[in-house]
Amino acid sequence: AYAQIPLQLEKDIPPPSDALKTAPAPKLTPSVGQPSSSWTLSYGDSVQLTRIDGALRLLAQVVPPLSGVSLVGMGSTQEGQVLSWLSYFWPSIDLPLQAWMQQGDSVDASVKREFATALDCINEHLLHRTYLVGDSITLADISVAISLDTAMKAKLWSPEGSSLTQLLRHFDTLSHQPWFGGDSSVPAATTPTTTPMTTGGNSGNLLNGTSPPVVNKMYRRNRIRIKELLADGSSAFLDQSVDVAGWARTVRKASSKLLFVEINDGSCNGSLQCVLDAGSCEGFDGCRQSGGTGASFSFTGKLIASQGAGQAVELHVTQAKLLGAVWAGNPQGTMIGGGLYPLSKKEHTLEHNREVAHLRARTAVHAAAMRIRHCMAYATHNFFHNHGFLYIHTPIITGADCEGAGEQFGVTGLLGSDHLKPGVELPVHPKVEQKKLSKSEMKRLAKKKKAGKEDPNKPKEEEIVEGAVDYTKDFFGQRVNLTVSGQLNVETHACALGDVYTFGPTFRAEYSFTSRHLSEFWMIEPEIAFADLTDDINLAEDYLKYCVQYALENCAADLDFFENSPHGEKGLKDRLKNVLQNPFKRLTYTEAIELLQKAVKEDGVKFEEEPVWGIDLPSEHERYICENVYQQPVVLTDYPKEIKAFYMKLNDDGKTVAAADVLVPKIGEIIGGSQREHRLEVLRERCQESGLDPSAVWWYLDLRRFGTIPHAGFGLGFERLILFVTGLSNIRDVIPFPRWAGNSKF
């Protein structure tokens, strides 16, 4: 098409109108010196279509396919993706490029930034694939390649020295096709020159459809993020005037007329050095007394190549404004100064930072952890969305205890809203007078019970205990708690909607002070319908590997920081890469016990707890298996039924359940899952064995009474995932405001 090649309509495709029946072969002609979206589609002299998204689609339907695939993609999902990219290119690439070509060097800097940002977006997308959509060339690839070719010929963009390696690979692939740039014919099939860069050999799943590109229509950030200024491909900002804002990490007065401020805005770990010269900086005097570290500034200036060591660029400030000084010069907070600022420039311990959790996001460690936490949350939703899962919001207040441990926080309104009110009296059950029944009444009740008229699947009235709190007078009319898991609730939707997941906060009133436990934490709990334990394990392995791959590709700078931080882990990235390189080792609980016993007997390994069949494996056993024996993630299956929850499917041996735990180095157990018991009578028996009255979970049993299906799922503690990815040692450092026994500050 770019080479103005005549293309014959297929005989079995009628022309779109009578005017075209006798027209010559259609021709697609790019306007001279214009980007791709300004092409004209011509049918002889009678019909011409300009601004060609619609024309492109029309033409693509009759062009011989490339690589055996239509240029508009295979199926409705890919067609939607192609259209989304074309819609994105028009405002983000074609229009800025057109303006740039018309106005030359006098064009506004925002136009160049728009173009550069779009190229960054495409480059990041191509990290995971060879082509923009699917495994073959589509209109989306052709459109962006022609725009780049136009920009290159106009000397507005050059592949030389560009750091956008994935985009360059893509452009090189397209530009070396035999039909690109003036060959005489379009081949019926073209073999891709490179193997698609995807995990699993395809372009990934998009079973819930593709999202439209984010196009700014109203909102525009009124500053440039420091992350963008420090990026390798930031040359578009060099020698340009930019606006930045952030908090000072250091403020250094070189003289009474010269000020160096190193600011960070949280977008990355790096900081931007800003130079304020009294002779050329408006607002210089207002910035001199800021209090130093922690003060906030807004700067406008010219970004130039830095001559100093350790920094590629710096900002020569022309306009400066002190947004917020640090009032820590005295205990009263009435004097500007940094003497009492809790996060002064010196190194602080992580314990100290937890004491000032409202400020610790300004520290490098916590900021990096939060950026990775964000990416892992995004990766989670992206993974499940593109696998066709639905995100279900399960209740935080519940009357059920999923784990059966009883370690729940109660929720009540009986105490009132005034916690200082003295003499609060709780309603209690009075003494119940036993009513004497007549012989005929006793016979009637016995006959009713024998006839089985009472529905065993419906909840029974709670036993009344004299002097116990009467929760029927409470807000919900019964005792309720904060949830420990959303699993039981999300199963209800799996048994109607198919594959679902929940991702939300959970709570445990557990007096644990270890580095691996919190009282408030987040859980990711998918549930897959019509599935068994093997399906569950496969999903868990895919999900964990996806999160690790996402971190390596999108959080490289923060991972480098943790790898070199005393609070992080040496060899962190190698450990994460090891997760991707091999299938997880799978063995049964029984095999794991035998392995541990052998280590004790033959290798002299000492454990605090003796490894015997039937114990709930402690962390030392789990970590020994995955760190010392296999040096990789391990999946243990088929645990004794006595140490697992009532809802796990009983195996045929009657002793074990279809459970699976994923163990990873440094953490131990990171995922726990199982196939759910879908047989009604077996589930009822398991409830009784576990000390749970089946009538208390009557609604859960109903799922087995009405169209039961085999299904499975797992739970992953989100904070443990962040620990695993960052290399940090304490779970209290990977959540914004940690909660544990005795601590609920902020």
Rosetta blueprint (number, residue, H / E / L):
1 A L
2 Y L
3 A L
4 Q L
5 I L
6 P L
7 L L
8 Q L
9 L L
10 E L
11 K L
12 D L
13 I L
14 P L
15 P L
16 P L
17 S L
18 D H
19 A H
20 L H
21 K L
22 T L
23 A L
24 P L
25 A L
26 P L
27 K E
28 L E
29 T E
30 P L
31 S L
32 V L
33 G L
34 Q L
35 P L
36 S H
37 S H
38 S H
39 W L
40 T E
41 L E
42 S E
43 Y E
44 G L
45 D L
46 S L
47 V E
48 Q E
49 L E
50 T E
51 R L
52 I L
53 D H
54 G H
55 A H
56 L H
57 R H
58 L H
59 L H
60 A H
61 Q L
62 V L
63 V L
64 P L
65 P L
66 L E
67 S L
68 G L
69 V E
70 S L
71 L L
72 V L
73 G L
74 M L
75 G H
76 S H
77 T H
78 Q H
79 E H
80 G H
81 Q H
82 V H
83 L H
84 S H
85 W H
86 L H
87 S H
88 Y H
89 F H
90 W H
91 P H
92 S H
93 I H
94 D H
95 L H
96 P H
97 L H
98 Q H
99 A H
100 W H
101 M H
102 Q H
103 Q H
104 G H
105 D H
106 S H
107 V L
108 D L
109 A H
110 S H
111 V H
112 K H
113 R H
114 E H
115 F H
116 A H
117 T H
118 A H
119 L H
120 D H
121 C H
122 I H
123 N H
124 E H
125 H H
126 L H
127 L H
128 H H
129 R L
130 T L
131 Y L
132 L L
133 V L
134 G L
135 D L
136 S L
137 I L
138 T L
139 L H
140 A H
141 D H
142 I H
143 S H
144 V H
145 A H
146 I H
147 S H
148 L H
149 D H
150 T H
151 A H
152 M H
153 K H
154 A L
155 K L
156 L L
157 W L
158 S L
159 P L
160 E L
161 G L
162 S L
163 S L
164 L L
165 T H
166 Q H
167 L H
168 L H
169 R H
170 H H
171 F H
172 D H
173 T H
174 L H
175 S H
176 H L
177 Q L
178 P L
179 W L
180 F L
181 G L
182 G L
183 D L
184 S L
185 S L
186 V L
187 P L
188 A L
189 A L
190 T L
191 T L
192 P L
193 T L
194 T L
195 T L
196 P L
197 M L
198 T L
199 T L
200 G L
201 G L
202 N L
203 S L
204 G L
205 N L
206 L L
207 L L
208 N L
209 G L
210 T L
211 S L
212 P L
213 P L
214 V L
215 V L
216 N L
217 K L
218 M L
219 Y L
220 R L
221 R L
222 N L
223 R L
224 I L
225 R L
226 I H
227 K H
228 E H
229 L H
230 L H
231 A L
232 D L
233 G L
234 S H
235 S H
236 A H
237 F H
238 L L
239 D L
240 Q L
241 S E
242 V E
243 D E
244 V E
245 A E
246 G E
247 W E
248 A E
249 R E
250 T E
251 V E
252 R E
253 K E
254 A E
255 S E
256 S L
257 K L
258 L E
259 L E
260 F E
261 V E
262 E E
263 I E
264 N E
265 D L
266 G L
267 S L
268 C L
269 N L
270 G L
271 S L
272 L E
273 Q E
274 C E
275 V E
276 L E
277 D E
278 A L
279 G L
280 S L
281 C L
282 E E
283 G L
284 F H
285 D H
286 G H
287 C H
288 R H
289 Q L
290 S L
291 G L
292 G L
293 T L
294 G L
295 A L
296 S E
297 F E
298 S E
299 F E
300 T E
301 G E
302 K E
303 L E
304 I E
305 A E
306 S L
307 Q L
308 G L
309 A L
310 G L
311 Q L
312 A L
313 V E
314 E E
315 L E
316 H E
317 V E
318 T E
319 Q E
320 A E
321 K E
322 L E
323 L E
324 G E
325 A L
326 V L
327 W E
328 A L
329 G L
330 N L
331 P L
332 Q L
333 G L
334 T L
335 M L
336 I L
337 G E
338 G L
339 G L
340 L L
341 Y L
342 P L
343 L L
344 S L
345 K L
346 K L
347 E L
348 H L
349 T L
350 L H
351 E H
352 H H
353 N H
354 R H
355 E H
356 V L
357 A L
358 H L
359 L L
360 R H
361 A H
362 R H
363 T L
364 A H
365 V H
366 H H
367 A H
368 A H
369 A H
370 M H
371 R H
372 I H
373 R H
374 H H
375 C H
376 M H
377 A H
378 Y H
379 A H
380 T H
381 H H
382 N H
383 F H
384 F H
385 H H
386 N H
387 H L
388 G L
389 F L
390 L E
391 Y E
392 I L
393 H L
394 T L
395 P L
396 I L
397 I E
398 T E
399 G L
400 A L
401 D L
402 C L
403 E L
404 G L
405 A L
406 G L
407 E L
408 Q L
409 F L
410 G E
411 V E
412 T L
413 G L
414 L L
415 L L
416 G L
417 S L
418 D L
419 H L
420 L L
421 K L
422 P L
423 G L
424 V L
425 E L
426 L L
427 P L
428 V E
429 H L
430 P L
431 K L
432 V L
433 E L
434 Q L
435 K L
436 K L
437 L L
438 S L
439 K H
440 S H
441 E H
442 M H
443 K H
444 R H
445 L H
446 A H
447 K H
448 K H
449 K H
450 K H
451 A L
452 G L
453 K L
454 E L
455 D L
456 P L
457 N L
458 K L
459 P L
460 K L
461 E L
462 E L
463 E L
464 I L
465 V L
466 E L
467 G L
468 A L
469 V E
470 D L
471 Y H
472 T H
473 K H
474 D L
475 F L
476 F L
477 G L
478 Q L
479 R L
480 V E
481 N E
482 L E
483 T L
484 V L
485 S L
486 G L
487 Q H
488 L H
489 N H
490 V H
491 E H
492 T H
493 H H
494 A H
495 C H
496 A H
497 L H
498 G L
499 D L
500 V E
501 Y E
502 T E
503 F E
504 G E
505 P E
506 T E
507 F E
508 R L
509 A L
510 E L
511 Y L
512 S L
513 F L
514 T L
515 S L
516 R L
517 H L
518 L L
519 S L
520 E E
521 F E
522 W E
523 M E
524 I E
525 E E
526 P E
527 E E
528 I E
529 A E
530 F L
531 A L
532 D L
533 L H
534 T H
535 D H
536 D H
537 I H
538 N H
539 L H
540 A H
541 E H
542 D H
543 Y H
544 L H
545 K H
546 Y H
547 C H
548 V H
549 Q H
550 Y H
551 A H
552 L H
553 E H
554 N H
555 C L
556 A H
557 A H
558 D H
559 L H
560 D H
561 F H
562 F H
563 E H
564 N H
565 S L
566 P L
567 H L
568 G L
569 E L
570 K L
571 G L
572 L H
573 K H
574 D H
575 R H
576 L H
577 K H
578 N H
579 V H
580 L H
581 Q H
582 N L
583 P L
584 F L
585 K E
586 R E
587 L E
588 T E
589 Y H
590 T H
591 E H
592 A H
593 I H
594 E H
595 L H
596 L H
597 Q H
598 K H
599 A H
600 V H
601 K H
602 E H
603 D H
604 G L
605 V L
606 K L
607 F L
608 E L
609 E L
610 E L
611 P L
612 V L
613 W L
614 G L
615 I L
616 D L
617 L L
618 P L
619 S H
620 E H
621 H H
622 E H
623 R H
624 Y H
625 I H
626 C H
627 E H
628 N H
629 V H
630 Y L
631 Q L
632 Q L
633 P L
634 V E
635 V E
636 L E
637 T E
638 D E
639 Y E
640 P E
641 K H
642 E H
643 I H
644 K L
645 A L
646 F L
647 Y L
648 M E
649 K L
650 L E
651 N L
652 D L
653 D L
654 G L
655 K L
656 T E
657 V E
658 A E
659 A E
660 A E
661 D E
662 V E
663 L E
664 V E
665 P L
666 K L
667 I L
668 G E
669 E E
670 I E
671 I E
672 G E
673 G E
674 S E
675 Q E
676 R E
677 E L
678 H L
679 R L
680 L H
681 E H
682 V H
683 L H
684 R H
685 E H
686 R H
687 C H
688 Q H
689 E H
690 S L
691 G L
692 L L
693 D L
694 P H
695 S H
696 A H
697 V H
698 W H
699 W H
700 Y H
701 L H
702 D H
703 L H
704 R H
705 R H
706 F L
707 G L
708 T L
709 I L
710 P L
711 H E
712 A E
713 G E
714 F E
715 G E
716 L E
717 G E
718 F H
719 E H
720 R H
721 L H
722 I H
723 L H
724 F H
725 V H
726 T H
727 G L
728 L L
729 S L
730 N L
731 I H
732 R H
733 D H
734 V L
735 I L
736 P L
737 F L
738 P L
739 R L
740 W E
741 A L
742 G L
743 N E
744 S L
745 K L
746 F L
